[in-house]
Amino acid sequence: MTESALGAILIIDDDPHIRELVQALVRGAGFSTVCAADGRAALAVLGQTAVDLCVVDAMMPQLDGVEFCRMTRRYYPELPLLMLTAKGQLGDKVTGFAAGADDYLVKPFEGLELIVRIKALLRRYRKVIEQTACAGRLELDNAAHTASLDDSRINLPLKEFDLLFYLASHKGRTLTRGQLIDEVWGFDFGGNERTLDVHINRLRERFGPGSGFQIVTVRGLGYRLEET
């Protein structure tokens, strides 16, 4: 994996100078970035943009970093969260970790340490995500090839599982029809795109609105899994 493929980082801080500094450091390391000035704006960004990690300040107007972490853990349980804050007391760190932060770095900080921590968090999460994925109330285990909805096991045909797992592993992102066919059926697939449509429709029939996710058709392009 090249540095440019490492992913997108959401930088959340009400201080524009800190945002600019972190953005420059992160982009210099090969990541793409998106910014928000407070937790409420950051939640709106998460609803519209797929990101791979959040760098979160603790003290912000509208919605502070601690509450942002709590809410993000509820709706995006697999998203890595790194708190970057001037609040360095042990009690502050305990509060941050209890809210769902995965790592905690105190200002002032060294740019190199921030990048090293970001990369370490992404490696840790990707190892887990490679084998597990969530879509709403559904949990998928790729190693065991099992699907569970509220602890109830659901038996899925192999290709339906593979397709759903790939969509859930990239939830919020539009995947082209070609991507899905190549990943699930392979480059030497001898069928046609109708096969993909049939499997998508079967998954939609199995998992209605109560499952907490939906598979959205992106006209002329492909499909996207969204949590509801």
C-alpha positions as CSV (number, residue, x, y, z in Angstrom):
1,M,0.0,0.0,0.0
2,T,1.4,3.4,-0.9
3,E,1.3,6.4,1.4
4,S,-1.3,8.1,-0.9
5,A,-3.6,5.1,-0.4
6,L,-3.6,5.3,3.4
7,G,-6.9,7.0,3.6
8,A,-8.8,10.1,4.6
9,I,-8.4,11.9,8.0
10,L,-11.1,14.1,9.6
11,I,-9.5,16.9,11.6
12,I,-11.8,18.4,14.3
13,D,-10.6,21.5,16.1
14,D,-12.1,24.9,16.7
15,D,-8.7,26.6,16.4
16,P,-8.0,27.2,12.7
17,H,-4.3,27.4,13.2
18,I,-4.2,23.9,14.8
19,R,-6.4,22.6,11.9
20,E,-4.1,24.0,9.4
21,L,-1.0,22.6,11.2
22,V,-2.5,19.1,11.5
23,Q,-3.8,19.2,7.9
24,A,-0.3,20.1,6.6
25,L,1.3,17.3,8.7
26,V,-1.2,14.7,7.6
27,R,-1.2,15.6,3.9
28,G,2.6,15.6,4.0
29,A,2.4,12.0,5.2
30,G,0.2,11.0,2.2
31,F,-3.3,11.2,3.6
32,S,-6.2,13.2,2.3
33,T,-8.0,15.4,4.8
34,V,-11.4,17.0,5.7
35,C,-11.9,19.5,8.5
36,A,-14.6,20.5,11.0
37,A,-14.6,23.3,13.6
38,D,-16.6,21.4,16.2
39,G,-18.2,18.0,17.0
40,R,-21.6,18.8,15.6
41,A,-20.1,19.9,12.2
42,A,-17.9,16.7,12.3
43,L,-20.9,14.5,12.7
44,A,-22.4,16.1,9.6
45,V,-19.2,15.4,7.7
46,L,-19.3,11.7,8.8
47,G,-22.8,11.5,7.4
48,Q,-21.7,12.6,4.0
49,T,-18.0,11.6,3.6
50,A,-16.2,8.3,4.2
51,V,-13.2,8.9,6.5
52,D,-10.7,6.4,7.9
53,L,-9.7,8.2,11.2
54,C,-10.6,11.2,13.3
55,V,-8.2,13.6,15.1
56,V,-10.4,15.2,17.8
57,D,-9.9,18.2,20.0
58,A,-11.5,17.9,23.5
59,M,-12.6,21.5,24.1
60,M,-14.9,22.8,21.4
61,P,-18.1,24.8,21.1
62,Q,-21.4,23.2,20.0
63,L,-20.3,19.6,20.7
64,D,-17.1,18.9,22.5
65,G,-14.6,16.1,21.7
66,V,-15.7,13.8,24.5
67,E,-19.3,13.9,23.5
68,F,-18.4,13.6,19.9
69,C,-16.4,10.4,20.7
70,R,-19.4,9.0,22.6
71,M,-21.8,9.6,19.7
72,T,-19.4,8.4,17.1
73,R,-18.8,5.1,19.0
74,R,-22.6,4.6,18.9
75,Y,-23.0,5.1,15.1
76,Y,-19.5,4.3,13.8
77,P,-18.1,1.7,16.1
78,E,-15.2,0.8,13.8
79,L,-13.9,4.3,13.3
80,P,-10.5,5.1,14.9
81,L,-10.5,8.2,17.2
82,L,-7.4,10.0,18.3
83,M,-7.9,12.8,20.8
84,L,-5.4,15.7,20.4
85,T,-5.9,18.1,23.2
86,A,-4.3,20.5,25.7
87,K,-6.0,18.7,28.6
88,G,-3.2,16.4,29.8
89,Q,-4.3,15.4,33.3
90,L,-4.8,11.7,34.1
91,G,-8.5,12.3,34.7
92,D,-8.9,14.0,31.3
93,K,-7.3,11.0,29.7
94,V,-9.5,8.5,31.6
95,T,-12.5,10.5,30.5
96,G,-11.4,10.5,26.8
97,F,-10.7,6.8,26.7
98,A,-14.0,6.0,28.5
99,A,-15.8,8.1,25.8
100,G,-14.3,5.8,23.1
101,A,-11.0,7.4,22.1
102,D,-8.4,4.9,20.9
103,D,-5.4,7.1,21.6
104,Y,-4.6,10.4,23.4
105,L,-1.9,12.9,22.4
106,V,-1.4,16.1,24.5
107,K,-0.7,19.5,23.0
108,P,2.0,20.8,22.3
109,F,2.9,17.7,20.3
110,E,5.6,16.6,17.8
111,G,4.4,16.2,14.2
112,L,6.2,13.0,13.7
113,E,4.6,11.4,16.8
114,L,1.2,12.4,15.6
115,I,1.8,10.7,12.2
116,V,3.2,7.6,13.8
117,R,0.2,7.3,16.1
118,I,-2.2,7.7,13.2
119,K,-0.5,5.0,11.2
120,A,-0.4,2.6,14.2
121,L,-4.1,3.1,14.8
122,L,-5.0,2.5,11.2
123,R,-2.9,-0.7,11.1
124,R,-4.6,-2.0,14.2
125,Y,-8.1,-1.3,12.9
126,R,-7.4,-2.7,9.5
127,K,-6.3,-6.0,10.9
128,V,-9.6,-6.3,12.7
129,I,-11.7,-4.9,9.9
130,E,-10.2,-7.4,7.4
131,Q,-12.0,-10.2,9.2
132,T,-15.0,-8.4,10.7
133,A,-17.6,-5.9,9.5
134,C,-20.8,-4.4,10.8
135,A,-23.8,-3.1,8.9
136,G,-26.4,-1.7,11.2
137,R,-27.5,-4.5,13.6
138,L,-25.7,-7.1,11.5
139,E,-22.3,-8.5,12.4
140,L,-20.2,-10.3,9.8
141,D,-17.2,-12.5,10.6
142,N,-15.2,-13.3,7.4
143,A,-12.9,-15.8,9.1
144,A,-15.8,-18.0,10.3
145,H,-18.1,-16.9,7.4
146,T,-20.9,-16.2,9.7
147,A,-23.6,-13.5,9.9
148,S,-25.4,-12.5,13.1
149,L,-28.4,-10.2,13.6
150,D,-28.8,-9.4,17.3
151,D,-27.0,-12.6,18.2
152,S,-29.2,-14.7,15.9
153,R,-27.3,-16.6,13.3
154,I,-28.3,-16.1,9.7
155,N,-27.3,-18.5,7.0
156,L,-26.2,-16.8,3.8
157,P,-25.2,-18.4,0.5
158,L,-21.4,-17.9,-0.1
159,K,-21.7,-15.2,-2.8
160,E,-24.3,-13.3,-0.9
161,F,-22.1,-13.3,2.2
162,D,-19.0,-12.2,0.2
163,L,-21.0,-9.4,-1.5
164,L,-22.5,-8.1,1.7
165,F,-19.1,-8.3,3.6
166,Y,-17.4,-6.3,0.9
167,L,-20.2,-3.7,0.9
168,A,-20.2,-3.5,4.7
169,S,-16.4,-3.2,4.8
170,H,-16.7,-0.1,2.6
171,K,-19.9,1.3,4.0
172,G,-20.7,4.8,3.0
173,R,-18.6,4.5,-0.2
174,T,-20.0,4.0,-3.7
175,L,-18.6,0.8,-5.2
176,T,-18.8,0.4,-9.0
177,R,-20.4,-2.6,-10.5
178,G,-17.0,-3.6,-11.9
179,Q,-15.4,-3.4,-8.5
180,L,-18.0,-5.6,-6.9
181,I,-17.9,-8.2,-9.7
182,D,-14.1,-8.4,-9.6
183,E,-13.9,-8.7,-5.8
184,V,-16.8,-11.1,-5.3
185,W,-16.7,-13.2,-8.5
186,G,-13.2,-12.6,-9.7
187,F,-11.6,-11.2,-12.8
188,D,-12.4,-14.3,-14.9
189,F,-16.1,-14.1,-14.2
190,G,-18.0,-15.4,-17.2
191,G,-21.5,-14.1,-16.3
192,N,-22.9,-10.6,-16.7
193,E,-23.9,-7.7,-14.5
194,R,-27.4,-9.1,-14.0
195,T,-25.9,-11.7,-11.6
196,L,-24.8,-8.8,-9.4
197,D,-28.3,-7.2,-9.5
198,V,-29.9,-10.5,-8.5
199,H,-27.7,-10.9,-5.5
200,I,-28.3,-7.3,-4.4
201,N,-32.1,-7.9,-4.6
202,R,-31.8,-11.0,-2.6
203,L,-29.9,-9.2,0.1
204,R,-32.5,-6.4,0.2
205,E,-35.3,-9.0,0.6
206,R,-33.4,-10.6,3.5
207,F,-32.6,-7.4,5.3
208,G,-35.4,-4.9,5.6
209,P,-35.4,-1.5,7.3
210,G,-35.3,-3.1,10.8
211,S,-31.8,-4.4,10.1
212,G,-30.3,-0.9,10.4
213,F,-28.8,-0.6,6.9
214,Q,-29.8,-0.3,3.3
215,I,-28.1,-1.0,0.0
216,V,-28.5,2.1,-2.2
217,T,-28.4,2.1,-6.0
218,V,-26.1,4.8,-7.4
219,R,-27.5,5.2,-10.9
220,G,-25.1,4.6,-13.7
221,L,-22.3,3.6,-11.3
222,G,-22.9,0.9,-8.7
223,Y,-24.1,0.4,-5.1
224,R,-23.4,1.8,-1.6
225,L,-24.3,0.4,1.8
226,E,-25.6,3.0,4.2
227,E,-26.5,2.6,7.9
228,T,-29.9,3.9,8.8
